Amino acid sequence: MSLSGNRVLVVGGGSGIGFAVAQAARAAGAVVTIASTSAERIAEAADRLSVQGAVIDVTDEAAVEAFFAAADGFEHIVTTAGDWGGPRRGPLADVDLAAAEGLFRVRFWGAVALAKHGAKVLTPGGSITLTDGMIAHRPTKGSAISTAMAGAVEHLTRGLAVELAPIRVNCVCPGLIRTGVWDRIPEERREAQFTEMTKGQLVPRIGEPGEAAEAYLYLMRGGYTTGQVLFVEGGSALGA
Ligand SMILES: NC(=O)c1ccc[n+]([C@@H]2O[C@H](COP(=O)([O-])OP(=O)(O)OC[C@H]3O[C@@H](n4cnc5c(N)ncnc54)[C@H](OP(=O)(O)O)[C@@H]3O)[C@@H](O)[C@H]2O)c1
């Protein structure tokens, strides 16, 4: 299935993996719109990519509904939206449960809002692709809530695939991917830390955003694939 002329919405497309998905989809001939909460970042990224930009906060259901009500339609919706604040790591004994609930707002409930309202404007044979992460499969100490949230996105994928058929719903599960989120590691230590973090993988290096983007493109094009999770994780599940 060709993406040429397909209208593709990438929520989270202003940076990181989403930016690479938007770039790859555009290179494949799609008509791409990127969206996120920051008008400034989206305008700058849309300019660099030569695509359309839109402001959407996936935690605001009314705004998501209004966006799709005003849209002509899409063949494919991708979300890589993710926020990085809040108590993502820490001993369970210290977890503030109200704050922990907030961890689900963008990645899980945001995906629900996009599916609920985006499905109304998807064309037949269209697709939705969600994003989770390997923390769903390789929990670490202090990550119980993040693990549950990422796992919930995978189960949401299966539920939505049944609920919304014939719209196809899939999920990409990335491992460690080189995006700006890792800029919080001081530059002089970053590469050494990537080496340390990936040394047990079958492909012992960090992944590039373009490598993750290939999975999203496959899931958009793959008309016979739904309810699936596609791993792009350098073999970390099978590694040490
Ligand atoms: N990079 C990795 O190693 C890695 C590993 C495993 C899983 N993942 C997952 O992959 C996804 C993308 O990660 P990334 O590394 O590309 O991160 P990123 O560069 O921070 O991208 C996340 C994007 O989400 C947007 N966003 C945040 N809150 C939003 C909201 N409420 N509504 C709409 N958009 C929102 C952000 O833009 P604004 O700030 O403008 O809203 C940003 O462009 C995340 O879900 C992450 O959990 C990444």
Ligand as a Chemical Component Dictionary entry (heavy atoms), coordinates in Angstrom:
data_LIG
# 
_chem_comp.id                   LIG 
_chem_comp.type                 NON-POLYMER 
_chem_comp.pdbx_formal_charge   0 
_chem_comp.three_letter_code    LIG 
# 
loop_
_chem_comp_atom.comp_id 
_chem_comp_atom.atom_id 
_chem_comp_atom.alt_atom_id 
_chem_comp_atom.type_symbol 
_chem_comp_atom.charge 
_chem_comp_atom.model_Cartn_x 
_chem_comp_atom.model_Cartn_y 
_chem_comp_atom.model_Cartn_z 
_chem_comp_atom.pdbx_ordinal 
LIG N1  N1  N 0  13.338 8.148  22.947 1  
LIG C1  C1  C 0  13.319 6.969  23.549 2  
LIG O1  O1  O 0  14.383 6.393  23.916 3  
LIG C2  C2  C 0  11.991 6.283  23.830 4  
LIG C3  C3  C 0  12.021 4.991  24.362 5  
LIG C4  C4  C 0  10.835 4.318  24.605 6  
LIG C5  C5  C 0  9.627  4.942  24.334 7  
LIG N2  N2  N 1  9.609  6.206  23.820 8  
LIG C6  C6  C 0  8.296  6.818  23.583 9  
LIG O2  O2  O 0  8.248  7.375  22.297 10 
LIG C7  C7  C 0  7.437  8.559  22.314 11 
LIG C8  C8  C 0  8.213  9.689  21.650 12 
LIG O3  O3  O 0  9.425  9.870  22.358 13 
LIG P1  P1  P 0  10.521 10.923 21.888 14 
LIG O4  O4  O 0  11.815 10.447 22.394 15 
LIG O5  O5  O -1 10.335 11.217 20.433 16 
LIG O6  O6  O 0  10.086 12.168 22.784 17 
LIG P2  P2  P 0  9.893  13.718 22.456 18 
LIG O7  O7  O 0  10.904 14.197 21.469 19 
LIG O8  O8  O 0  9.786  14.403 23.765 20 
LIG O9  O9  O 0  8.481  13.755 21.726 21 
LIG C9  C9  C 0  7.289  13.792 22.448 22 
LIG C10 C10 C 0  6.383  14.796 21.779 23 
LIG O10 O10 O 0  5.112  14.783 22.439 24 
LIG C11 C11 C 0  4.599  16.106 22.412 25 
LIG N3  N3  N 0  3.621  16.224 23.503 26 
LIG C12 C12 C 0  3.865  16.234 24.839 27 
LIG N4  N4  N 0  2.721  16.389 25.517 28 
LIG C13 C13 C 0  1.731  16.461 24.575 29 
LIG C14 C14 C 0  0.317  16.642 24.655 30 
LIG N5  N5  N 0  -0.315 16.782 25.834 31 
LIG N6  N6  N 0  -0.400 16.687 23.506 32 
LIG C15 C15 C 0  0.230  16.579 22.297 33 
LIG N7  N7  N 0  1.561  16.408 22.168 34 
LIG C16 C16 C 0  2.298  16.357 23.301 35 
LIG C17 C17 C 0  5.832  17.006 22.615 36 
LIG O11 O11 O 0  5.662  18.289 22.046 37 
LIG P3  P3  P 0  5.116  19.556 22.893 38 
LIG O12 O12 O 0  6.021  19.692 24.071 39 
LIG O13 O13 O 0  5.180  20.682 21.915 40 
LIG O14 O14 O 0  3.697  19.231 23.268 41 
LIG C18 C18 C 0  6.887  16.236 21.831 42 
LIG O15 O15 O 0  6.998  16.711 20.490 43 
LIG C19 C19 C 0  7.087  8.839  23.782 44 
LIG O16 O16 O 0  5.758  8.413  24.025 45 
LIG C20 C20 C 0  8.058  7.966  24.552 46 
LIG O17 O17 O 0  7.511  7.463  25.757 47 
LIG C21 C21 C 0  10.762 6.884  23.559 48 
# 
loop_
_chem_comp_bond.comp_id 
_chem_comp_bond.atom_id_1 
_chem_comp_bond.atom_id_2 
_chem_comp_bond.value_order 
_chem_comp_bond.pdbx_ordinal 
LIG N1  C1  SING 1  
LIG C1  O1  DOUB 2  
LIG C1  C2  SING 3  
LIG C2  C3  SING 4  
LIG C2  C21 DOUB 5  
LIG C3  C4  DOUB 6  
LIG C4  C5  SING 7  
LIG C5  N2  DOUB 8  
LIG N2  C6  SING 9  
LIG N2  C21 SING 10 
LIG C6  O2  SING 11 
LIG C6  C20 SING 12 
LIG O2  C7  SING 13 
LIG C7  C8  SING 14 
LIG C7  C19 SING 15 
LIG C8  O3  SING 16 
LIG O3  P1  SING 17 
LIG P1  O4  DOUB 18 
LIG P1  O5  SING 19 
LIG P1  O6  SING 20 
LIG O6  P2  SING 21 
LIG P2  O7  DOUB 22 
LIG P2  O8  SING 23 
LIG P2  O9  SING 24 
LIG O9  C9  SING 25 
LIG C9  C10 SING 26 
LIG C10 O10 SING 27 
LIG C10 C18 SING 28 
LIG O10 C11 SING 29 
LIG C11 N3  SING 30 
LIG C11 C17 SING 31 
LIG N3  C12 SING 32 
LIG N3  C16 SING 33 
LIG C12 N4  DOUB 34 
LIG N4  C13 SING 35 
LIG C13 C14 SING 36 
LIG C13 C16 DOUB 37 
LIG C14 N5  SING 38 
LIG C14 N6  DOUB 39 
LIG N6  C15 SING 40 
LIG C15 N7  DOUB 41 
LIG N7  C16 SING 42 
LIG C17 O11 SING 43 
LIG C17 C18 SING 44 
LIG O11 P3  SING 45 
LIG P3  O12 DOUB 46 
LIG P3  O13 SING 47 
LIG P3  O14 SING 48 
LIG C18 O15 SING 49 
LIG C19 O16 SING 50 
LIG C19 C20 SING 51 
LIG C20 O17 SING 52 
# 
